[in-house]
Amino acid sequence: MNRSSLPPRFVPTLTEIVRPPQTPAEDETQGRSAPDLLRFQEQMVHRVMQRVDLTLERLLRETVGRLVLEHTQALAPSLRDEIEIVVRQSVNQAFEQELASQLLDRP
């Protein structure tokens, strides 16, 4: 090795292997039999699915509610226009019928 590739004298060097600490899940699974591990895994899957179900239900409810509100707000102007047309037609028909009945009732 040439002199430039060596680290300086005062740089510490690693002399032992450092392993990461075990996680609590690893601690729980060590020393268990196969049926216990299977039961633990099934319980874990069941609990996770319950949490996913609750979260998914809440998020879907919020999303659907927001979309319904957005579409209702987008439809409001055209609904107002259509309602106005229908009300005008109804009022016109009522006036025409009333005028016709008044004219027929006159001697």
Number of C-alpha atoms within 10 A of each C-alpha: 5 5 7 7 7 8 10 9 7 6 7 8 8 7 6 6 6 7 6 6 7 8 8 8 8 10 10 11 14 9 10 12 10 10 9 12 15 12 12 15 13 12 12 12 12 12 12 11 12 12 12 12 12 11 12 12 12 11 12 12 12 12 12 11 11 12 12 12 12 11 10 12 12 11 11 11 11 11 13 11 11 12 12 12 12 12 12 12 12 12 12 12 12 12 12 12 12 12 12 11 11 10 10 9 8 6 4
